[in-house]
């Protein structure tokens, strides 16, 4: 069985985000970029499944500018067998990505797809669901545990919900999106980083895949959140209650 894993290049989680002066988006020039943390978890789970003998190949897929190849190389250094890069110079929204992914699935014929539940740059939490919808495959989102039965071709997925844990049984092929508690991603070792340089990354464009990436969405403006006022130290409970009632108006 082949597993496909989506990998997104995002601004590193430790970087302080700066909005562009023209408010058309966030500044990415000369900013450290890395793999989306939820995508790292998705890739780690796919690698664990392959190492358990339940899959034969893990294919990492990334979409975006040429720099996405660096992120793919990180995935290959973690252990993915090969990569696919769909180069797009314009911004891709979740539905664009899902349409491209559907076309790649038709070409690659995987038995399982892993995606991070969301990206830390746009927090959309939409792509996995859209991929499953376009493919008409069963889906399990926010997975905190994944178990495969290769003989029955069934995936059992535990997911966290407000009331506790929910367990789903999916017929393969299926789409699974990963949550934080699923696993702890491995670090790429130096020997594997060197090996990753010789692994194959196949390149496509949306046009070659016959996918129209025009979008009905338009970003009107991006602004920073308002700065919080400095806190104050109160001397008594009575003063605290007075401020909450008369200044904050929360009681």
C-alpha positions in Angstrom: 0.0 0.0 0.0 1.2 3.5 -0.9 0.6 6.4 1.5 0.5 10.1 0.3 1.3 12.8 2.8 0.6 16.5 2.3 3.4 18.9 3.4 3.1 22.6 3.6 5.8 25.3 3.9 4.9 27.9 6.5 6.5 30.6 8.5 8.3 28.9 11.4 6.2 28.7 14.5 8.9 30.6 16.6 9.0 33.6 14.2 7.2 36.8 15.2 4.7 37.5 12.4 4.9 40.9 10.7 2.2 42.3 8.4 3.3 43.8 5.1 3.2 47.6 4.9 0.5 47.5 2.2 -1.6 45.0 4.4 -1.9 42.5 1.6 -0.5 39.6 3.7 2.3 38.7 6.1 6.0 39.3 5.4 7.8 36.2 4.2 11.0 37.7 2.7 14.1 36.9 4.7 11.9 35.0 7.2 12.7 31.5 8.5 10.3 28.9 6.9 9.7 25.3 8.0 7.3 22.4 7.6 3.9 22.9 9.2 4.0 21.1 12.6 0.8 19.2 11.9 2.3 18.0 8.6 5.3 16.7 10.5 2.9 14.6 12.6 1.1 13.3 9.5 4.5 12.3 7.9 5.7 10.7 11.1 2.5 8.5 11.3 2.9 7.4 7.7 6.5 6.5 8.4 5.6 4.4 11.4 3.0 2.6 9.4 5.6 1.8 6.7 8.1 0.7 9.3 5.4 -1.7 10.8 5.2 -3.4 7.4 1.7 -2.1 6.6 2.8 0.1 3.7 5.3 -0.1 1.0 6.0 3.5 0.1 5.5 7.0 1.6 5.2 9.9 -0.9 5.5 13.4 0.3 3.5 16.1 -1.6 4.0 19.9 -1.5 2.5 22.7 -3.5 3.7 26.3 -3.9 6.8 28.2 -4.9 10.1 26.6 -5.8 11.3 27.0 -2.2 8.8 24.2 -1.3 11.5 21.8 -2.5 13.5 22.6 0.6 10.6 21.6 2.8 10.2 18.4 0.7 13.8 17.6 1.3 13.2 17.8 5.0 10.4 15.3 4.6 12.6 13.0 2.6 15.3 13.3 5.2 12.8 12.2 7.8 12.2 9.1 5.8 9.8 9.6 2.9 10.7 7.6 -0.1 10.1 10.3 -2.8 8.5 13.6 -3.3 6.1 15.4 -5.6 6.2 19.2 -6.0 3.4 21.1 -7.8 4.8 24.5 -8.5 2.5 27.4 -8.2 3.5 31.1 -8.0 0.1 32.3 -7.0 -1.5 31.7 -3.6 -3.3 28.4 -3.2 -6.5 28.2 -1.2 -7.8 24.9 0.3 -10.1 24.1 -2.6 -7.3 24.6 -5.1 -5.0 22.3 -3.1 -7.8 19.7 -2.8 -8.4 19.7 -6.6 -4.7 19.3 -7.2 -4.5 16.5 -4.6 -7.4 14.7 -6.3 -5.6 14.7 -9.6 -2.4 13.4 -8.0 -4.4 10.6 -6.3 -5.7 9.6 -9.7 -2.1 9.3 -11.0 -0.5 7.7 -7.9 -3.4 5.5 -6.6 -2.5 5.5 -2.9 -4.4 3.5 -0.3 -4.2 6.1 2.4 -3.8 9.9 2.6 -2.5 11.8 5.6 -2.8 15.6 6.1 -2.2 17.8 9.1 -5.5 18.9 10.5 -4.7 22.5 9.7 -1.8 24.8 8.8 -0.5 27.3 11.4 -0.4 30.1 8.9 -4.1 30.3 7.8 -5.7 27.8 10.3 -8.3 26.9 7.7 -8.8 23.2 8.7 -10.5 22.6 5.4 -8.1 20.8 3.0 -8.4 17.3 4.3 -12.2 17.4 4.3 -12.3 18.8 0.8 -9.9 16.1 -0.5 -12.1 13.4 1.0 -15.2 15.1 -0.5 -13.8 15.3 -4.0 -12.6 11.7 -3.9 -15.7 10.5 -2.2 -13.5 8.6 0.3 -14.2 8.1 4.0 -12.5 10.5 6.3 -11.4 10.8 9.9 -10.3 14.2 11.2 -8.2 15.2 14.3 -6.8 11.7 14.7 -5.1 11.0 18.0 -4.6 7.3 17.3 -4.5 5.3 14.1 -4.6 1.5 13.7 -4.6 -0.4 10.4 -5.9 -3.9 9.6 -4.1 -4.7 6.3 -6.1 -7.9 5.7 -9.5 -6.3 6.2 -8.4 -3.0 4.6 -9.8 -1.1 7.5 -8.4 1.9 9.5 -9.6 2.4 13.1 -9.1 6.0 14.2 -9.5 7.6 17.6 -10.3 11.3 17.7 -10.7 13.7 20.5 -14.1 15.4 20.8 -15.6 17.7 23.4 -17.1 14.8 25.3 -14.0 12.5 25.3 -12.8 10.1 22.6 -14.6 9.0 19.5 -13.6 5.8 17.6 -14.2 5.6 13.8 -13.8 2.6 11.5 -12.9 3.5 7.9 -12.8 1.3 4.8 -9.6 2.0 2.8 -8.7 4.0 0.8 -9.4 6.9 3.2 -8.3 10.4 4.3 -7.0 11.0 7.8 -6.0 14.4 9.3 -3.7 14.4 12.3 -3.9 16.1 15.7 -1.1 17.0 18.1 -1.4 14.0 20.4 -0.9 11.4 17.6 2.8 11.2 17.9 6.2 13.0 18.3 7.8 13.6 15.0 11.4 12.4 14.6 14.4 14.6 13.8 16.2 14.2 10.5 19.7 12.7 11.1 22.7 14.0 9.2 23.2 10.7 7.2 19.5 10.9 6.2 19.8 14.5 5.2 22.6 13.6 2.9 20.6 10.7 1.4 17.6 12.9 0.9 19.6 14.9 -1.7 19.6 12.0 -4.1 15.9 11.1 -3.6 13.5 11.8 -6.5 11.2 14.8 -6.5 8.8 14.8 -9.4 7.6 18.2 -10.6 4.2 19.2 -12.0 2.4 22.4 -12.6 -1.4 22.9 -12.2 -1.7 23.3 -15.9 0.0 19.9 -16.6 -2.5 18.4 -14.2 -5.4 20.2 -15.9 -6.4 21.9 -12.7 -7.8 25.4 -12.7 -6.4 27.2 -9.7 -8.4 30.4 -10.1 -10.2 31.2 -6.8 -13.4 33.0 -5.9 -11.8 34.2 -2.7 -9.9 37.5 -2.4 -7.9 38.7 0.6 -9.1 42.3 1.2 -6.8 43.3 4.0 -4.6 41.7 6.6 -4.1 43.6 9.9 -2.4 42.9 13.2 -4.5 42.3 16.2 -5.0 45.3 18.5 -2.3 45.7 21.2 -3.4 44.6 24.7 -3.5 47.2 27.4 -1.0 46.8 30.3 -2.3 44.9 33.3 -2.7 46.5 36.8 -2.2 45.2 40.2 -5.1 45.7 42.6 -4.7 45.9 46.4 -7.9 44.2 47.5 -10.8 42.0 46.4 -13.1 44.9 46.6 -11.0 46.9 44.2 -10.8 44.0 41.8 -14.6 43.6 41.8 -15.1 47.3 41.3 -12.8 47.3 38.2 -14.4 44.2 36.7 -17.8 45.8 37.2 -17.3 49.4 36.3 -14.3 49.3 33.9 -14.3 45.9 32.2 -18.1 45.5 32.5 -17.8 41.7 32.7 -19.9 41.4 35.9 
